[in-house]
Amino acid sequence: MMDILPILSTLKRHKTAAGLIVLQIALTCAIVCNALFLISERIDMINAPTGMPDKELLVISVSSVVRVESPEAQTQADLAALKAIDGVKGVTIVNQIPFGNNSNNSGMRKTADNNTRGIAVGHYAGREGWLQTLGLRLAAGRDFAPEEYVDGAVTDAPNPKIPAVIINKRLAERLFPGESPLGKPVYVYGDEPLRVVGVLEALPSSHPKARDENNLHTMMLPIRPTYRGGSFILRVDEGRRDAVLKAAVEALEKGSVGVKRIVRDQKRFEDMRYDYYREDRAMVWLLGGVCVGLLVVTAFGIVGLASFWVQQRTRMIGTRRALGATQGQILRYFQTENFMLSTLGIALGMAAAYGISLALMRHYELPRLPFIYLPVGALILWALGQLAVWAPARRAAALPPVAALRS
């Protein structure tokens, strides 16, 4: 505490240098706090569980070379042929898949009034076996009964009759907070009610990284897509994915199950997920590089300033040593000085970090910067400052009193 007044007196004589290092620390604090938050958010998004056995799923989309008179019959033949491949544990068709190219959404209401504003819901449609093939878990209720499935063409009708729907847990909590949704009616197509028969623990959106809250809400309808309006999903033994994928493509492409096929897409679900987040991983590395670069530049700035001040204060150091100051006291003097400058810079940086967060919220719809990142950024910069000033302060403390006074 006795060093504070001399430090303040010294800093008044070096206002420009002290101000520059304070501004540098403030800028680094503001950017690093927000960058760490964005990095954490993207890592959480990339690693968020889908509730599906990602490493066991294959996705195949096909088109016919010639017109098919009976798409449903052809689809059933496709499914039977794919099920017969050794290593296939389940196969189905769904109209869209997470991390895919399609994005089907529908409005869902709790009343039959078409004028009532609905909730935007990710619209999945799947054939029998979808639940087991996708590896999804029910939190409540049951799977669709065989008699509840309807042909895919039913949705072309003006007011289609679809008896049941399964929704994910987030949608259930949004529609029926604190209540069981089972057996309750919801409305998607016109004024025909759909009864909620099940609630899934998780069913991710087709585009999980979309920031819209409604993107978290999804449902599965008992509508049978054909190969023309959906993708084959195969659940296989993880160790045999490549062999099964090759066999499945050959079966569809070479016409072994009817008309000849063109395979538009063939991927492991795990690879789809990896490709989907490619830009986000690049952003994580970029932001990480920015943080490291700023911290390195700030550390060199502190080292340079501390070294300069040690040279400027050599006689002061010698005088204090001659009057009985120990090496530890000289070391603490420079550390205290750095701590005071860092604290001022961090305080300004925290205010700037909050301002940047508000701007990002307003212009890019990002969430507010959580408070926890401010003390994290402060601790990083305090530690960086103390480490950066350590070497110059050690050199100052090691100066012999006679040599310091002579210089």
N, C-alpha and C positions, 0 to 999 in steps of 0.2 A: 504493500500500500504506500510505503514511503517513496517509491519510485514514480508514482503517478504524476505528481506535480512537476518533477524534472522532465518527464516524458512529454507532458503537455507543453511545457516551455520550449522544448526542443522542436516539437512538431509545428509550433507556431512559426518557427524560423524556416521551416521546409514545407510550407503549405502546398505548393504545387506538386511536389513529389508525393506527399502524403495523400493529397486529393486524388491523384491519378491512380494510386494503388487501391484506394477505397472504391473508386468507380470501377476499376477492373474486377475487384472482388464482387461488387454489387451486380455487375453484368453477368459474371460467371454464375453467381448464385441464382439469379432470375432464370437464366437459360437452363442450367443444370437441373433445377427443381422440376421445371415443366418437362424437360427431356426425359428425366427418370420416370416421371408419371406416364408419359406416352409410351416409353419402352415397356414399363410394367403392364400397361393396359393391353398392348399388342401381344406380349408374351402370354398373358392370361387368355386372350382370345385365340391365339394359335394353339394353345394346349388345352382348350376347353374340351371336356369329354363329350362325345356325341351320343353316348348311351348305346352305341352299336359296336359290333366286333370289327373294327376298321380293318384289321389285318386278315380277316377271313372273307371279305367281300370282293366280288368282281362285278364290273358294270360293262354291259355290251348293248350297243344300239345298232339296229340293222334296218335296211330298206330293201324292198324287192326290186328286181330288174324289170319284171313284167307285172301287169295288173293281177291282183289276187281277188278272186270272186268272193271268197269267204275268209276274211281276216281272222274271225274268231276260231274257225276250224284250224287254220294255219297256225295260229298262236298256241292252241292246245297241243298241236303236233310238235311245235318248237319246245314247249315246256316239257313234254314227255321225253323228247330226245335229250334235252339238257339234264334232266333228272337221272337219266340212265348212265351218264358219264361217271366213271369211277372217281371218287373223291368229292362229289357234290353232295352236300348235306341238306340243301334246300334251294329252291329257285322260285322266283315270282317276277311279276312286272309291276312297276310303279310309274306314274306319270312324270315324276321328277325325283331328284335325289340331291341330298346336300352336296354342295361344292360343284354342282353341275351347271349346265347352261340355261336350263329352264327356270322360270319363276312364275308359278301359278298361285294366284291369291283370290280369295273371295271375301265378301262381307258377311259377318255373322251377327244376328240380332237375337234378342230374347223375346221379342214380340213379333206378331204376324204383320204389323203395320210396316209397309214398305217405305214409309216416310221417316221411320225411325232410323237414326244414324247407327250404323253397324260398326263392328270392330274388324279391321283388316286381318285376315287369317291366312297363313300359308296353307294351300289346298293340295293335299296329297290324295291320290286314289290308287288303290292296290288290289291285286287279286288274292285269292285264297293262299295262305301260307306266308303272307307278308310279315306277320308279327314274328314268327320263328326265324324266317330268313334274315330279316333285318336285326334280329337279336334284341328287340326292344322289350321293355318290361312294363307291365301294367301296375300302376299304383292302386288302382281300384277298378272294379267292374270286370268285364269279360271281353273276349275277342268277338268279331262278327259271327253270327250263325250263318250256315250255308244258305238259308232261304233269304237272308238279308242282302245278299249280293245282287247287283243289277248290272245289265249290259252297259258298256261304255256309251252307247248311242243314246241312252236315256237322258243325258244332260242336254241333248239338242232340243228336247221338248220345252215348251214355254214355262211349264210349272212341274218339273220332274218330281216323281215320288221316290224319295230315298229314305228308307225307314230308320236308319241308325247312323251315328257318327261317334268316333272316338277322338277325344281332344287331349292335348298335352296339359301337364299340371299347371303351367303358367296361365294358360287360357282359362282353365277351370277356376283358378283363384281370381282371375280378373272378372269373369262372368258371375261366379257364385261365391263371393268371399265368405268364408266361415261356414259354408254349406256343402253338402254332398251334391254334385251335379248329376248323379246317376238317375236316369229315368226322366230327367227334365227336358222340355222341348227347347230347341233352338231353331233358328230359321236362316237358311242360306239361299235357297231358290224359292222365290215367291212366298206364298203363304202356307206352303206345306211344311209341317214341323218334322224335324229330325230328332230322335230321342238319343240322348247321350247314354251309351252303354258301357263306356270304358274311359279311363283316364291313364295316360301314359306318363311314366316318370319323366321321360324326355323324348322329344321328337324335334330335332333341330330344323331350322329353316333351310330352304334351298340355298340361301345366301346368308350364312350366319354372321358375317362381319358387318352387315348393314346396321346402322346406328338407330334406326327407328324402333321405338319400343314395341310397336305392333309386330315387328319382325320376329319377336320371341314367341308369338302365338301360332300354333299349327294344329291341324286336324287331319284325320284319315277318314276317307269315305269308302264305303263298300262298292266301289265302281270298278268293273273289270276293264282295265285298258288292254288293248291289243298291242302287238309288236309295233304297229304303225304310230301309236300315240304314247309310247312309253319306252322304258329301258329294261332289259333283262338284268335282274340282280341275282347273282349266284353266291351262296355261302358254301365255302369249301374248306378243306383242311389247309391250314396256313402253310405248311411245308410243300403243298402241291399246287400252289396258286398258278405258277407259270405253265405247268403241264396241263392243268384243267382249262386255263384260258385258251391255250392253243387248240385243245380238243374241241372246246365249245365253238370257237371261231370257225374251225374246219367244218363242224357239223352244220352251221348256219350258212357258211359262205359257199360250200361246194354242193349245196342242194340235197344233202342227205335226208332232209326232213321236208321235202316238197320242192317248191320253186327255189331257184337260185337266189342267193342273198348277197348284198353288198354291206359289209360291216362298216358303219360310219364311225364307230368309236369302240375301243376295247381297252379298258384300264383296270388296274387294281384301285380299289376305293382309297387305299392309303396313298397312292400316287396322286389321285385327284385332290385329296386334301392338301398334299404337299405343294402341288402346283397352284392351288387356290390361294395359298398364303405366301406365295413367292415374293410379291411386292412388300408385304408386311415384314417379312424377315429382312429384306433389304433395308427397309426403313429402320428397323431395330439396330442393324449394324451402322447405318448412317448416323443415327442419333447417338449411339454409343461412341462413335468416332468423334463427333462434335463435343461430347462431354469430356472425353479424354484430352482432346486438343485444347479446349478451354482451360482445363485444370493444369495441363503442362505449361501453357503460356502464363497462367497466373502464378504458378510456382516459380518459373524463371523470373517473372517480374518481382516477386517477393525476394528471391535470392539476390537479384541485381541491386534492388533498393537497399537491402540490408548490408550488402558488401560495400556499397557506396557510403552508407552512414557509418560503418565501422571505420573506414578510412578518414572520414571527416571528423570523427570523434576520438581519434587515437590519443590525443593529449588528455581529453576528459577521462578516458578509460585509465590512462596511466596515473592521473591524479587520484582517482577513486581507489585504484589498487594501492597507491602509496599511503593513502589514508586508512587502509586496512580492509578494503572490500575484497571479498573472496572471489575466486573464479565462478562459483555458483551464483553469487549475487550479480555479477556482470552478465552471466548467461540469462538469468531470470529477467534482468532489465530489458534485454532485447526481445525476449519471449513475451513479456508483458506488453511492450510497445506493439508487437505484431498482433497480439490478442486484441488490443484496443482498436487498432485499425481494421482488423478482420471483423470485429463485432459491429462496427459502424457500417462497413460494407455489406455485411450480411443483413443488417436491419433494412438498409435501402434495397437490397436485393430481394428480400421477402416481399416488400411492398410492390416492387416491379414484377415479381413472379405472379402475384395475385392479379395485377393488372393485365399481364400477358394471358393468364388463364381466362379472364373475363372476355378478352378480345377473341380468343380461340372459341369460347362458348358461343359468342355472338355470330361469328363469321363462318365457323366450321362445325358447329353443333357438337363440340366436344364436351364431355362432362367437366364439372368444376374440379379444379385441382384440390385433392384431399389435403387436409391440414398436415398429415403425418409427413408429407414430403418436404415441408419447410424445415422442421428440425433435422431431418436426414441431411438435407443440403447444407444446413448450418454446421453440423458435425463434420461433414466431409471437408468443408472449407476451413474450419478451425484446425482440424488435424493437418490439412495440407499446409496451412500457414506456419504451424509450429515445426513441421518437418522441414519446410523450405528455409526457415530462419535458423535452423539448428546449426548448420555448418558455419555460416558467417559469425554467429554468436559464439560458437566454440573457438573460432580463431581470435575473436576479440578478447574472450576470457583468458586465452592462453598467452596473450602478450605480456612479457615481463614489464614491471612498472618502470624500470630505468629506460628500457628501449622505447616504451610508449612516450615517456616524457621527452626523450631526446628528439623523437620524430616531430 
